[in-house]
Amino acid sequence: MTSRNDSYSTIKIAVFCFLLATVSACQDSSNSLTNDKTKKLSVDLRQRAEEISKKYLITDTHIDVPYRLEEKYEDISVATESGDFDYPRAIAGGLDAPFMSIYIPPKLEQEGSGSKELADELIDMVEAIVEKSPNKFALAYSTEAIKSNFEKGVISLPLGMENGSPIEGSLDNLKHFYKRGIRYITLAHSKANHISDSSYDENRPAKGLTEFGKKLVAEMNNIGIMIDVSHISDDAFYQVMDISKSPVIASHSSARHFTPGFERNMSDDMIKLLAKNGGVIQINFGSTFVSQKSIENNSTFKKERTVFMKANQVEESSAEVKEFTKQYRQRIQFDYASLNDVLDHFDHVVKLTNIDHVGIGSDYDGVGDTLPTDLKDVSSYPNLIEGLLRRGHSESDIAKVLSGNLIRVWKQVENYAAEH
């Protein structure tokens, strides 16, 4: 026979179980609603990012297509098997004005000849690309041409020279390359040259700019070519800032704040001075530019590779070193940076200055297999835009990052030249 207390206990248990089930169901429902809202937010942000990528002009001041094609030619007007850039991927990413980097290896100046000839050959190549596909690509020698091409729906291919060695100590050569369409010059690359010391080179004979380099900076102002301070030494940077009457750019650099000791990136003081003079830093996407972990991973690999090369008396380009690299990376994978690492650099510049002094200088086709997750090629700009949206940046601010800031600087350089 069941007692009254037993019946009461049974009822209490039943009520408790009912309440527990109700609470659990409510929690499940609440979690489901939260997940639905999160998914909808992600979809909405992605859609906005895609729309923004098509609505606004996107410039990228450093893409190494010409030298890539010099080593192995591919038709970039269609999808390519290798590289980070081709027409279909550029269209997918909303890229409208990729600066074609006319990269000149430092060894040519060291060997005494060939810099100017190679620069002309690479410019010829870009012109041939446009001539072959005029419905897809167009040359662009001015800010007005960039805007006009954007309205027509064709991709502009403006030109920047990476390494000033083709100037070969002649201001007449500067005029020659201006006529050929060069609109910025990175004064040096990985070695000191007749213009400037390099951030990568321990040998710094000029202690900054050479005497010719100082004259060149002034003449670049007068003729209307943007001065690019990426790659040069800190001393050379400060001398450029003292001389230049127009704002300057760092076409593909990042913030040294995240990579202490890496002079190739810009210090906080340099970024603030660049901004004070109206310039813009175009953030490099390479993992070893934005992540200290990536730098350390790569440095360890390079040290072990050097040991292997010395022990086996082989060159870096040898088949033995290629096999060593393959086996090493099977054991220890490269530490890729993330999209968030790249976004941190954008936000750091904004925090130091404001939104008016940062842009995109990805270094696609220039940094090899070191690109961050979610930024692997030129179809990836919507990922960057979505990341900026998630971090609270407005559409108008993002438009400045995509091209507004660079176009403003370029226009100021054009205006100064027109007046002088």
C-alpha positions in Angstrom: 0.0 0.0 0.0 1.4 3.4 -1.0 1.6 6.0 1.7 0.5 9.6 1.4 4.1 10.8 1.7 5.2 8.5 -1.1 2.4 9.9 -3.3 3.5 13.4 -2.5 7.1 12.6 -3.3 6.1 11.1 -6.6 4.1 14.2 -7.5 7.1 16.4 -6.6 9.5 14.4 -8.7 7.1 14.5 -11.6 6.7 18.3 -11.3 10.4 18.7 -11.0 11.0 16.6 -14.1 8.4 18.6 -16.0 10.0 21.9 -15.0 13.5 20.6 -15.9 12.3 19.4 -19.3 10.6 22.8 -19.8 13.8 24.7 -18.9 15.9 22.4 -21.0 13.5 22.9 -24.0 13.6 26.7 -23.4 17.4 26.7 -23.3 17.5 24.6 -26.5 15.1 27.0 -28.1 17.1 30.0 -26.9 20.4 28.4 -28.2 18.7 27.7 -31.5 17.6 31.3 -31.8 21.1 32.6 -30.9 22.7 30.2 -33.4 20.1 31.4 -36.1 20.9 35.0 -35.3 24.7 34.4 -35.5 24.3 32.5 -38.8 22.1 35.3 -40.2 24.6 38.0 -39.0 27.4 36.1 -40.8 25.4 35.8 -43.9 24.5 39.5 -43.8 28.1 40.5 -43.2 29.3 38.3 -46.0 26.7 39.7 -48.4 27.7 43.3 -47.4 31.3 42.5 -47.9 30.6 41.1 -51.4 28.5 44.2 -52.2 31.2 46.6 -51.0 33.9 44.8 -53.0 31.9 45.5 -56.2 30.7 49.0 -55.2 34.0 50.6 -54.5 37.3 50.8 -56.4 39.9 48.4 -54.9 43.5 49.2 -55.4 46.4 47.0 -54.4 49.8 48.7 -54.7 52.0 45.7 -55.0 51.4 42.6 -57.1 54.4 40.8 -58.6 52.8 39.5 -61.8 55.4 40.7 -64.3 58.4 39.0 -62.7 56.3 35.9 -62.1 55.5 35.7 -65.8 59.1 36.5 -66.7 60.1 33.3 -64.9 57.2 31.2 -66.2 54.7 32.7 -68.6 51.0 32.1 -68.3 48.0 33.8 -69.8 46.5 35.8 -66.9 43.5 36.8 -68.9 42.1 33.4 -68.1 42.4 31.1 -65.0 45.9 30.0 -64.3 47.2 27.0 -62.5 49.8 28.8 -60.5 50.3 32.3 -59.0 48.0 34.5 -56.9 46.6 36.6 -59.7 44.6 36.1 -62.9 41.6 37.9 -64.4 38.8 35.5 -63.1 40.1 35.6 -59.5 40.5 39.4 -59.7 36.9 39.8 -60.8 35.8 37.4 -58.0 37.6 39.5 -55.5 36.5 42.9 -56.8 40.1 44.0 -57.6 40.1 47.0 -60.0 43.6 48.5 -59.9 46.5 46.1 -59.1 49.8 47.9 -59.4 52.0 45.7 -61.5 55.4 45.6 -59.8 58.3 46.1 -62.2 60.7 44.2 -59.9 64.4 44.4 -60.7 66.7 42.0 -58.8 69.5 43.9 -56.9 72.2 41.6 -58.5 71.9 43.4 -61.8 73.2 46.7 -60.4 75.9 44.8 -58.5 76.9 43.1 -61.8 77.0 46.4 -63.5 74.3 46.2 -66.2 70.8 45.0 -67.2 68.5 46.9 -64.8 67.1 49.4 -67.3 66.7 46.8 -70.0 64.8 44.4 -67.8 62.5 47.2 -66.6 61.6 48.1 -70.2 61.0 44.4 -71.0 58.6 44.0 -68.0 56.8 47.2 -69.0 56.5 45.8 -72.5 55.0 42.7 -71.1 52.3 44.6 -69.2 51.5 46.6 -72.3 51.2 43.3 -74.3 48.8 41.9 -71.7 46.5 45.0 -72.2 46.9 44.9 -76.0 45.9 41.2 -76.1 42.8 41.6 -73.8 41.6 45.3 -74.1 38.1 44.3 -72.9 39.6 43.0 -69.6 42.6 45.2 -68.9 43.7 48.8 -69.5 46.8 50.8 -68.7 46.4 53.6 -66.2 48.8 56.5 -65.9 46.7 58.8 -63.7 44.0 58.8 -61.0 41.5 59.9 -63.6 42.4 56.9 -65.8 41.9 54.6 -62.8 38.4 56.0 -62.2 37.5 56.0 -65.9 38.5 52.3 -66.3 36.5 51.4 -63.2 33.4 53.0 -64.7 34.0 51.1 -67.9 34.3 47.8 -66.0 37.9 47.0 -67.0 40.8 46.3 -64.7 43.5 49.0 -64.6 47.1 47.9 -64.6 49.1 50.9 -63.2 52.9 50.4 -62.8 55.2 50.7 -59.8 58.9 50.0 -60.0 60.3 47.9 -57.2 64.0 48.9 -56.9 65.2 52.1 -58.4 68.3 50.6 -60.0 67.0 51.1 -63.6 67.4 54.9 -63.0 71.1 54.2 -63.3 72.1 57.6 -61.9 70.3 59.5 -64.6 67.4 61.9 -64.2 66.7 61.4 -67.9 66.0 57.8 -67.1 63.5 59.0 -64.5 61.7 60.9 -67.2 61.9 57.9 -69.5 60.2 55.7 -67.0 57.6 58.3 -66.2 56.7 58.4 -69.9 56.4 54.6 -69.8 53.9 54.8 -67.0 55.8 54.2 -63.8 53.9 56.0 -61.0 55.8 54.9 -57.9 59.4 53.8 -57.3 60.6 51.7 -54.4 64.0 53.4 -54.0 65.9 50.2 -53.1 65.2 46.5 -52.6 67.2 44.0 -50.6 70.7 45.5 -51.2 72.0 49.1 -51.0 72.0 50.7 -54.4 73.1 54.0 -56.0 70.0 55.7 -54.5 69.5 54.3 -50.9 70.5 51.9 -48.3 68.2 48.9 -47.7 66.6 47.6 -44.5 67.7 44.1 -45.4 71.4 45.0 -46.1 74.0 45.3 -43.3 76.2 47.2 -45.7 75.0 50.8 -45.5 77.5 53.0 -47.4 75.2 56.0 -47.7 74.0 56.2 -44.1 70.5 56.6 -45.7 70.1 58.2 -49.1 73.0 58.9 -51.5 73.5 62.4 -52.8 72.0 61.3 -56.0 69.1 59.7 -54.1 68.3 63.1 -52.4 68.2 64.7 -55.9 66.0 61.9 -57.2 63.5 62.3 -54.4 63.1 66.0 -55.2 62.8 65.3 -58.9 60.2 62.5 -58.3 58.1 65.2 -56.6 58.5 67.5 -59.5 57.7 64.9 -62.2 54.8 63.3 -60.3 56.1 59.9 -59.3 55.1 58.6 -55.8 58.1 57.9 -53.5 57.9 54.4 -52.0 59.7 53.9 -48.7 59.2 50.2 -48.4 62.5 48.2 -48.2 64.7 51.3 -47.5 66.6 51.7 -44.2 65.2 53.7 -41.3 67.8 56.4 -41.9 66.8 56.7 -45.5 63.1 56.9 -44.6 63.7 59.9 -42.3 65.8 61.6 -44.9 63.0 61.1 -47.5 60.5 62.6 -45.1 62.8 65.7 -44.6 63.1 66.2 -48.4 59.8 65.2 -50.0 57.2 68.0 -50.6 54.5 65.5 -51.5 53.0 62.7 -49.3 54.9 59.3 -49.7 53.7 55.7 -49.6 54.9 52.5 -48.2 53.6 50.3 -51.0 53.9 46.9 -49.2 54.9 47.2 -45.5 53.4 46.3 -42.2 53.6 47.4 -38.6 56.9 46.6 -36.7 54.9 46.7 -33.5 54.0 43.1 -34.1 57.4 42.0 -35.4 60.0 43.6 -33.1 63.4 43.9 -34.8 62.2 43.5 -38.3 63.3 46.7 -39.9 61.5 46.0 -43.2 58.3 46.9 -41.4 57.6 50.4 -40.1 57.9 51.5 -36.5 55.2 53.4 -34.7 57.2 56.6 -35.0 57.6 56.1 -38.7 53.9 55.4 -39.3 52.9 58.5 -37.3 55.4 60.7 -39.3 54.2 59.2 -42.6 50.6 60.1 -41.6 51.6 63.6 -40.4 52.9 64.3 -43.9 49.7 62.9 -45.5 51.1 59.5 -46.6 49.7 56.0 -46.5 51.1 52.6 -45.4 49.8 49.8 -47.6 49.7 46.6 -45.5 51.7 43.6 -46.7 49.8 40.3 -46.3 52.8 37.9 -46.1 52.8 35.8 -42.9 56.4 36.7 -42.2 55.4 40.4 -42.3 52.4 40.2 -39.9 53.2 37.3 -37.5 56.2 37.0 -35.2 55.5 33.2 -34.9 55.7 32.9 -38.7 59.0 34.8 -38.7 60.5 32.6 -36.0 59.3 29.4 -37.8 60.9 30.6 -41.1 64.1 31.7 -39.4 64.6 28.3 -37.9 64.1 26.7 -41.3 66.6 29.0 -42.9 69.2 28.3 -40.3 68.9 24.6 -40.8 68.9 25.0 -44.5 72.1 26.9 -44.3 73.7 24.2 -42.2 72.6 21.6 -44.8 74.0 23.7 -47.7 77.4 24.2 -46.1 77.6 20.5 -45.1 76.8 19.4 -48.6 78.4 22.3 -50.5 75.3 23.0 -52.6 73.5 26.1 -53.7 70.0 27.2 -52.6 68.7 26.6 -56.1 70.0 23.0 -56.2 67.8 19.9 -56.4 69.3 18.7 -53.0 68.1 21.8 -51.3 64.7 21.5 -52.8 64.4 18.0 -51.5 65.7 19.1 -48.1 63.0 21.8 -48.0 60.3 19.3 -48.9 61.3 16.9 -46.2 61.8 19.6 -43.6 58.3 21.0 -44.3 56.8 17.5 -44.0 58.2 17.3 -40.5 57.6 21.0 -39.4 54.9 22.8 -41.2 55.1 26.5 -41.9 53.2 28.6 -39.4 50.7 30.6 -41.4 49.3 33.9 -40.1 45.6 34.4 -40.0 43.2 37.0 -41.4 43.0 38.4 -37.8 46.7 38.9 -37.7 46.5 41.0 -40.9 43.5 42.9 -39.5 45.5 43.7 -36.4 48.0 45.7 -38.5 45.2 47.7 -40.1 43.7 48.5 -36.7 47.1 49.4 -35.2 47.7 52.0 -37.9 44.2 53.4 -37.3 44.9 53.6 -33.6 48.2 55.3 -34.1 46.8 57.8 -36.7 43.3 57.5 -38.2 41.6 55.7 -41.0 43.1 58.0 -43.6 46.6 56.5 -43.7 46.2 52.8 -44.3 45.6 50.7 -47.4 46.3 47.4 -49.2 49.7 46.3 -50.6 49.3 42.6 -50.4 52.5 41.4 -52.2 50.6 38.7 -54.0 52.9 36.7 -56.3 55.8 38.1 -54.3 55.8 36.3 -51.0 55.4 32.7 -52.2 53.6 30.2 -50.1 53.5 32.4 -47.0 50.1 34.0 -47.4 47.7 33.9 -44.4 44.6 31.7 -44.1 41.6 33.3 -45.9 43.9 35.7 -47.9 45.4 33.2 -50.4 44.9 35.1 -53.6 43.2 38.1 -55.3 39.8 36.6 -54.9 40.1 37.1 -51.1 39.5 40.8 -50.7 35.8 40.2 -49.6 37.3 38.2 -46.7 39.3 41.3 -45.7 36.3 43.5 -46.0 34.1 41.2 -43.9 36.8 41.2 -41.2 36.9 45.0 -41.2 33.1 45.0 -40.9 33.2 42.6 -38.0 35.6 44.9 -36.2 33.2 47.8 -36.5 34.6 49.7 -39.4 32.0 51.7 -41.4 31.4 51.3 -45.1 32.8 54.8 -45.8 36.0 54.0 -43.8 36.4 50.7 -45.6 36.2 52.6 -48.9 39.1 54.7 -47.8 41.2 51.5 -47.1 40.2 49.9 -50.4 41.4 52.8 -52.5 40.4 56.2 -51.2 43.6 56.9 -49.2 45.9 55.8 -52.0 44.0 57.8 -54.7 44.1 60.8 -52.4 47.9 60.6 -52.1 48.4 59.9 -55.8 46.2 62.9 -56.6 48.3 65.2 -54.3 51.5 64.0 -56.0 49.9 64.8 -59.4 48.8 68.2 -58.2 52.3 69.1 -56.8 53.9 68.1 -60.1 51.5 70.1 -62.1 52.4 73.2 -60.0 56.2 72.6 -60.3 
